[in-house]
Amino acid sequence: MASRYTNVYSTSTPANTDKAGLGAQEIRNHKIDVEERMKAPPWSIAYALNQLGTVSAGTVTIDMTEGDYHTMTLPTSGTVTIAITNVPSNSYDEKVASMLTIEITNPASGSATVTWPATVKWPSGDQPTRDTTASKVTIYQMTTVDAGTTWRAAMVGTKYD
């Protein structure tokens, strides 16, 4: 089974680019991007950050095309319902596991409640209790191996400054 990260297309003849359905420049850009990623040491994993700022009560959409590490500050009251969209799916004959981190900051006063999608499963079926101390941060991490049908989630920690 070939990895999608090791395919290299020849840009020397137009026939190869026509078969790939891409222009030569796009293939060169793809090849360069893959080569640069392959040079990175294995310990240098970087996550794409999406800062949502202070959110309003209601549904907050975590769009995975915007990153896999999302931060938000809760409003002073109400309920924030989390929705997760655009989860990468299995493709290229490979299995894809996705990891998502959500960092939630409490407001300076008051605090909204957070509701998670039914697809998020917690250890022993019990959602952990988030600390609501003013301006403190709680971090959640979750993984899925089925494009978001089921997320296995855990509270990483709470009361961070």
Secondary structure, 3 states (H helix, E strand, C coil): CCCCCCCCCCCCCHHHHHHHCCCHHHHHHHHHHHHHHHHCCCCCCCCCEEEEEECCCEEEEEEHHHCCEEEEECCCCCEEEEEEECCCCCCCCCCCCEEEEEEEECCCCCCCEEECCCCEECHHHCCCCCCCCCCCEEEEEEEECCCCCCEEEEEEEEEEC
